[in-house]
Amino acid sequence: MKKNKSNLLLYGLIIGGLIGAGLTIYYSSRFISRSKKQKRERKHKFYEGLDDIFEASAQNNNEDDSRVDKETEKGIIDELFSRAN
């Protein structure tokens, strides 16, 4: 009887380990794919925001104070890309 119980315990540990490893792989892959998707969306929103800033049609008024000259535009771009994520 003692040997039979030890075999059941061994089988239980093996099956539990396989199920645990499978669940770990499944949930970690979901987490990784979700984080990559969010990173892509943040990057897309960032570049979309840059396009809105420098696009001429996004600026409705043509006052001298509201326009961005080339030197200021380069300074803004350098500042944005010099920051660490």
Secondary structure, DSSP 8 states (H G I E B T S, - for coil): -HHHHHHHHHHHHHHHHHHHHHHHHHHHHHHHHHHHHHHHHHHHHHHHHHHHHH-GGG-----TTT---HHHHHHHHHHHHHS--
